[in-house]
Amino acid sequence: MISVQKNGWSVATAVVALAACALLLMIIPAATASPGESIRILNKDSTYDRDVIAGQKAVAEWILYNSDNATSYNVKNSIEGGYGNWMLSLEPPTVTISPDSVQVVKLGFSSKNANLGESNTVRVRFNMTEITSGSAPASYEAMRNVTFTVVAQNVAQKNGIEILGHHVDLPEMLDNNAGRFLIMVIIWLIMGGVAIGVVIPILRWIAGKTETKYDDIVLDIIRVPTIILIVMYGLVDSLSQLDMSAVSLALIFKVYYIGLILVLAYVGYKIFKGVLIVWMKDVASKTDTELDDILVPIFDKIGTVVIIIVAAIFLLNYFGVNVTVFVAGLGVAGLVVAFAAQDTLSNFFAGIFLLVDRPFIIGDTIILENGDYCEVLHVGLRSTRMHDIFTEDLMVMPNNKLANTNIVNVSKPDRREKVTVEVGVAFDSDLEKVEKILLDVATAHPNVEKGKGKEPVVRLSSFGEHAAVYKVFFIVDDWRNRWRVAHEMRKEVIARFRKEDVEIPFPQRVVHMKKE
């Protein structure tokens, strides 16, 4: 087994890249819905931490988007807790959202001069209940916070923008929708330039110092998708600064999330195919077993299908499709396929057994139950291909049949094999002389083993109808020589018997004729 610790960092790099894609999806605050929720609550404004001039009003708005294509929801909106003499209103208190539609909820605050200097964080609760004919409709809650600070006219903050969680004031000429949009575009262009011109070259320099190739492959894979993600999020973040309708903003977020899922699925697929599978093939090529060489392509195909299915499930879930029914349908379909493909599955597991148990390997010669000598060419997951060394034919045998048959591996533990040659002599022959001749002939052959415990042996095995039957037991150095060695020994035995006047009788019968 070849050690693969050298490439461990590269595989870890691929795993970190996959984790980074998942983390990128989690940290983007474009929408704040919990997993599995169909109602997505989108902040319409850039920030809800704001200053309000004493005596004036302020409004915070949320867009409620129902991503479910089949179910309507009833949403009850309420203000949590008490806020003294603050004048707060929430409209509408109850709203019904149809499938794939949006509604706007507004929190109004009417400040008074008496509120000057006060600051409060208002908590708004959204209670969402599925409208269904069932007895137990699904429901869940979500909370949003708004911080109002009442200030005098000369210290009132402008709307400004939020950069990495920090509020930044803007000059009066830029403190408007168009100005904020322009500034956000510039900021994201700078961030994209830093990523392309600074971060990626540094990472390439670091990767160039390593001995492995896998980190370079990862960087090549994530380079373009990273730029696409920066552009996508930067565009969405910039467009959210404009005074857009709720429907338009919800459409932008929908396009953004679809693109995000597709990009991350593409990155996962490329890292899986270009890094993980390549690394597994490199490791498999350095091992002695054939199991990994066969399982890696299977893992490749299964992994590709899994990535596509996971991406499809995320997309369907985002559009409000109930994937539970889909998964249950796949389970039923799997049972049907399993019953219909029993032979195929039997061959598959038999192939795994042959590869793991290894009764033979590629290049071994085995003897089947019918006596055929076959050289193993390939062990697949459905069948095994063999070459019949006598008929020169290609044999393809299902794995389940081969796994359940008796076979003899003549290549293991070594290539030597015991051979028996049978010889008949006349009953009136000198048996001591016969045994010496047979032993001399066997010992003199160059392909017969003569080591201790492996010397040729001669035994009188039986009395035939017309001859005393001897058997010569010997071990040849290679099983492929067994037929040639037996042939040459028989010829030499006949020559020596003729020279030593030893008779090899032919079949004969004595018939007595009775005279009447």
ZAMARGU-4260 file (C-alpha; in steps of 0.2 Angstrom, whole numbers, plus 5000, padded with zeros to 4 digits):
<rodrens>
0) 5000/5000/5000 | 5007/5017/4995 | 5007/5031/5008 | 4996/5046/5002 | 5000/5058/5017
5) 5009/5069/5005 | 4993/5074/4996 | 4983/5076/5012 | 4984/5095/5012 | 4978/5096/4994
10) 4962/5086/4999 | 4960/5097/5014 | 4961/5112/5002 | 4947/5105/4991 | 4936/5102/5007
15) 4940/5119/5013 | 4935/5126/4996 | 4918/5117/4997 | 4915/5123/5015 | 4919/5141/5009
20) 4906/5140/4996 | 4893/5134/5009 | 4899/5148/5021 | 4897/5161/5007 | 4879/5156/5005
25) 4876/5157/5024 | 4884/5174/5027 | 4876/5184/5013 | 4862/5193/5022 | 4851/5196/5006
30) 4836/5186/5014 | 4834/5181/5032 | 4822/5166/5031 | 4826/5150/5040 | 4829/5134/5031
35) 4812/5127/5025 | 4802/5143/5028 | 4792/5149/5013 | 4789/5167/5019 | 4805/5177/5016
40) 4806/5194/5025 | 4817/5206/5016 | 4823/5223/5023 | 4818/5236/5011 | 4829/5249/5018
45) 4848/5249/5019 | 4848/5251/5038 | 4835/5251/5052 | 4847/5260/5065 | 4842/5278/5062
50) 4840/5295/5069 | 4823/5303/5069 | 4821/5322/5070 | 4810/5327/5085 | 4792/5330/5080
55) 4793/5321/5064 | 4788/5303/5058 | 4798/5288/5053 | 4793/5272/5044 | 4802/5255/5043
60) 4796/5243/5030 | 4798/5225/5027 | 4794/5215/5011 | 4785/5198/5014 | 4788/5186/5000
65) 4779/5169/4998 | 4791/5158/4988 | 4779/5143/4989 | 4770/5140/4973 | 4755/5131/4980
70) 4751/5137/4998 | 4745/5153/5005 | 4750/5160/5022 | 4741/5171/5035 | 4753/5182/5044
75) 4750/5191/5060 | 4761/5206/5064 | 4763/5213/5082 | 4775/5224/5092 | 4784/5216/5106
80) 4784/5224/5123 | 4780/5242/5129 | 4789/5258/5124 | 4782/5271/5136 | 4775/5286/5128
85) 4781/5282/5111 | 4768/5282/5097 | 4770/5266/5087 | 4759/5258/5074 | 4760/5243/5063
90) 4751/5241/5047 | 4743/5230/5042 | 4741/5219/5058 | 4736/5204/5048 | 4739/5200/5030
95) 4736/5185/5019 | 4750/5181/5006 | 4745/5171/4991 | 4758/5159/4982 | 4772/5168/4974
100) 4767/5185/4979 | 4772/5199/4991 | 4765/5210/5004 | 4773/5226/5013 | 4772/5228/5032
105) 4776/5246/5039 | 4781/5251/5056 | 4777/5269/5059 | 4784/5280/5073 | 4778/5298/5077
110) 4791/5306/5088 | 4787/5321/5099 | 4799/5335/5106 | 4797/5326/5123 | 4805/5311/5115
115) 4821/5321/5111 | 4837/5311/5116 | 4827/5295/5119 | 4833/5279/5110 | 4823/5262/5109
120) 4825/5246/5099 | 4807/5241/5093 | 4805/5222/5091 | 4792/5217/5078 | 4785/5199/5078
125) 4779/5190/5062 | 4768/5175/5066 | 4766/5165/5050 | 4753/5151/5048 | 4749/5140/5033
130) 4732/5141/5026 | 4727/5122/5024 | 4712/5111/5026 | 4722/5100/5038 | 4719/5099/5056
135) 4737/5104/5061 | 4744/5118/5049 | 4762/5122/5050 | 4767/5139/5058 | 4783/5148/5064
140) 4788/5165/5070 | 4802/5178/5065 | 4808/5193/5074 | 4815/5210/5067 | 4822/5224/5076
145) 4822/5243/5073 | 4832/5256/5083 | 4825/5274/5083 | 4835/5288/5091 | 4826/5305/5093
150) 4838/5319/5089 | 4837/5338/5086 | 4837/5345/5068 | 4855/5349/5068 | 4862/5332/5074
155) 4850/5321/5063 | 4859/5308/5054 | 4857/5306/5035 | 4851/5289/5029 | 4869/5285/5024
160) 4875/5267/5020 | 4880/5251/5029 | 4898/5245/5025 | 4903/5228/5033 | 4890/5232/5047
165) 4896/5250/5050 | 4885/5265/5047 | 4894/5278/5036 | 4887/5295/5034 | 4886/5303/5016
170) 4888/5321/5010 | 4871/5329/5007 | 4873/5328/4988 | 4876/5309/4988 | 4863/5305/5002
175) 4850/5300/4991 | 4845/5284/4981 | 4855/5287/4966 | 4871/5293/4976 | 4870/5277/4987
180) 4868/5266/4972 | 4883/5274/4964 | 4894/5273/4980 | 4889/5254/4982 | 4894/5250/4964
185) 4911/5258/4966 | 4914/5249/4983 | 4910/5232/4975 | 4920/5236/4960 | 4935/5240/4971
190) 4932/5224/4981 | 4931/5214/4965 | 4947/5222/4959 | 4956/5218/4975 | 4950/5200/4974
195) 4956/5198/4956 | 4972/5208/4957 | 4978/5205/4975 | 4970/5190/4984 | 4970/5177/4969
200) 4988/5181/4964 | 4994/5179/4983 | 4985/5162/4984 | 4993/5157/4967 | 5010/5162/4974
205) 5007/5152/4989 | 5001/5137/4979 | 5016/5138/4968 | 5027/5135/4983 | 5019/5118/4987
210) 5023/5101/4978 | 5005/5096/4975 | 4995/5101/4960 | 4978/5100/4968 | 4979/5118/4976
215) 4982/5125/4959 | 4967/5116/4952 | 4956/5122/4966 | 4961/5140/4962 | 4958/5138/4944
220) 4940/5131/4948 | 4935/5145/4961 | 4943/5160/4952 | 4928/5164/4939 | 4914/5158/4951
225) 4921/5170/4965 | 4921/5184/4953 | 4903/5180/4948 | 4897/5179/4966 | 4905/5196/4970
230) 4897/5204/4955 | 4880/5196/4959 | 4880/5201/4977 | 4887/5218/4973 | 4873/5221/4960
235) 4859/5215/4972 | 4866/5226/4986 | 4868/5241/4975 | 4850/5239/4968 | 4843/5238/4985
240) 4848/5256/4988 | 4836/5262/4975 | 4818/5266/4978 | 4811/5250/4970 | 4794/5242/4972
245) 4791/5227/4983 | 4788/5216/4968 | 4804/5222/4958 | 4814/5219/4974 | 4807/5202/4977
250) 4811/5197/4959 | 4829/5203/4960 | 4831/5192/4976 | 4823/5178/4967 | 4835/5179/4952
255) 4850/5181/4964 | 4846/5166/4974 | 4844/5155/4959 | 4860/5161/4952 | 4869/5158/4969
260) 4863/5140/4970 | 4868/5136/4952 | 4885/5144/4955 | 4889/5135/4971 | 4883/5118/4963
265) 4895/5121/4948 | 4909/5125/4960 | 4905/5109/4970 | 4904/5099/4954 | 4921/5105/4947
270) 4930/5102/4964 | 4922/5085/4965 | 4927/5080/4948 | 4943/5090/4946 | 4951/5088/4963
275) 4943/5074/4973 | 4941/5061/4959 | 4958/5065/4951 | 4966/5063/4968 | 4957/5046/4971
280) 4963/5040/4954 | 4981/5045/4958 | 4980/5035/4974 | 4971/5020/4966 | 4985/5019/4952
285) 4998/5017/4966 | 4989/5002/4975 | 4990/4984/4971 | 4972/4980/4973 | 4960/4982/4958
290) 4945/4987/4970 | 4949/5005/4971 | 4951/5006/4952 | 4934/5000/4949 | 4925/5009/4964
295) 4932/5026/4959 | 4922/5027/4943 | 4907/5022/4952 | 4910/5035/4966 | 4912/5047/4952
300) 4895/5044/4944 | 4886/5043/4960 | 4894/5059/4967 | 4889/5068/4951 | 4871/5062/4952
305) 4870/5067/4970 | 4877/5085/4967 | 4864/5087/4953 | 4850/5081/4965 | 4855/5092/4979
310) 4855/5107/4968 | 4838/5103/4961 | 4831/5100/4979 | 4837/5117/4984 | 4830/5125/4969
315) 4813/5116/4971 | 4813/5121/4989 | 4816/5139/4985 | 4801/5139/4973 | 4791/5131/4987
320) 4789/5114/4980 | 4787/5101/4993 | 4802/5090/4991 | 4797/5077/5004 | 4785/5070/4991
325) 4799/5069/4978 | 4811/5061/4990 | 4797/5048/4995 | 4794/5045/4977 | 4813/5041/4974
330) 4812/5029/4989 | 4797/5019/4981 | 4806/5020/4964 | 4822/5013/4972 | 4812/4998/4978
335) 4805/4995/4961 | 4822/4996/4953 | 4829/4984/4966 | 4816/4971/4963 | 4818/4972/4944
340) 4837/4972/4945 | 4840/4957/4957 | 4852/4948/4946 | 4861/4965/4942 | 4863/4968/4961
345) 4868/4950/4964 | 4882/4952/4951 | 4887/4969/4959 | 4889/4962/4976 | 4897/4946/4970
350) 4909/4957/4961 | 4913/4967/4977 | 4916/4950/4986 | 4928/4944/4972 | 4938/4961/4973
355) 4938/4961/4992 | 4941/4943/4996 | 4953/4941/4981 | 4953/4922/4977 | 4962/4927/4961
360) 4969/4943/4953 | 4972/4949/4935 | 4984/4937/4927 | 4980/4921/4937 | 4975/4905/4929
365) 4960/4896/4937 | 4952/4879/4934 | 4933/4879/4933 | 4922/4865/4938 | 4921/4859/4920
370) 4940/4857/4919 | 4943/4873/4909 | 4959/4882/4912 | 4956/4901/4911 | 4967/4916/4913
375) 4958/4930/4922 | 4958/4946/4911 | 4946/4958/4920 | 4935/4957/4936 | 4921/4970/4934
380) 4906/4974/4945 | 4894/4963/4934 | 4905/4950/4926 | 4922/4943/4925 | 4931/4941/4908
385) 4943/4926/4906 | 4954/4918/4892 | 4952/4900/4889 | 4970/4894/4886 | 4965/4879/4876
390) 4952/4885/4865 | 4958/4903/4864 | 4941/4909/4867 | 4935/4924/4878 | 4924/4919/4892
395) 4912/4931/4901 | 4905/4924/4917 | 4892/4933/4928 | 4900/4937/4945 | 4887/4928/4955
400) 4889/4912/4946 | 4908/4913/4948 | 4907/4917/4966 | 4896/4902/4969 | 4907/4889/4960
405) 4922/4879/4965 | 4938/4885/4957 | 4956/4880/4958 | 4969/4894/4957 | 4984/4886/4950
410) 4994/4902/4951 | 4994/4902/4970 | 5003/4900/4981 | 5016/4898/4967 | 5016/4891/4949
415) 5022/4873/4954 | 5010/4859/4952 | 5010/4840/4956 | 5008/4829/4941 | 5004/4810/4940
420) 5009/4798/4926 | 5002/4781/4925 | 5011/4766/4918 | 5007/4747/4917 | 5019/4733/4917
425) 5017/4714/4915 | 5014/4704/4930 | 5030/4694/4928 | 5041/4709/4927 | 5055/4713/4940
430) 5046/4726/4950 | 5061/4732/4959 | 5069/4735/4942 | 5053/4744/4936 | 5053/4756/4951
435) 5071/4761/4948 | 5068/4764/4930 | 5053/4775/4933 | 5062/4785/4947 | 5077/4788/4937
440) 5067/4794/4922 | 5057/4806/4934 | 5072/4813/4943 | 5082/4816/4927 | 5070/4828/4920
445) 5076/4846/4921 | 5058/4853/4925 | 5055/4841/4939 | 5057/4848/4957 | 5071/4838/4967
450) 5071/4848/4983 | 5069/4840/5000 | 5051/4834/5002 | 5047/4837/4984 | 5057/4822/4976
455) 5047/4811/4964 | 5038/4796/4971 | 5034/4779/4963 | 5020/4768/4969 | 5012/4752/4964
460) 4994/4758/4964 | 4983/4744/4958 | 4982/4727/4949 | 4974/4729/4932 | 4965/4716/4922
465) 4981/4714/4912 | 4995/4723/4920 | 5002/4729/4937 | 4998/4748/4937 | 5012/4760/4944
470) 5009/4779/4947 | 5024/4791/4946 | 5020/4807/4957 | 5031/4822/4954 | 5031/4841/4955
475) 5034/4852/4939 | 5042/4869/4941 | 5028/4878/4932 | 5010/4871/4929 | 5011/4876/4911
480) 5024/4863/4908 | 5014/4849/4916 | 5008/4842/4899 | 5025/4843/4890 | 5034/4835/4905
485) 5022/4821/4906 | 5023/4818/4887 | 5042/4818/4888 | 5043/4806/4903 | 5031/4793/4894
490) 5042/4793/4879 | 5058/4791/4890 | 5049/4777/4900 | 5045/4767/4884 | 5063/4769/4878
495) 5070/4763/4894 | 5058/4748/4896 | 5063/4742/4878 | 5081/4744/4883 | 5079/4734/4899
500) 5067/4721/4892 | 5052/4727/4903 | 5036/4722/4895 | 5021/4734/4894 | 5007/4722/4890
505) 4992/4726/4879 | 4975/4722/4884 | 4971/4704/4881 | 4959/4691/4887 | 4961/4672/4888
510) 4946/4662/4881 | 4944/4644/4886 | 4934/4633/4873 | 4925/4619/4882 | 4924/4603/4871
515) 4908/4593/4872
</rodrens>
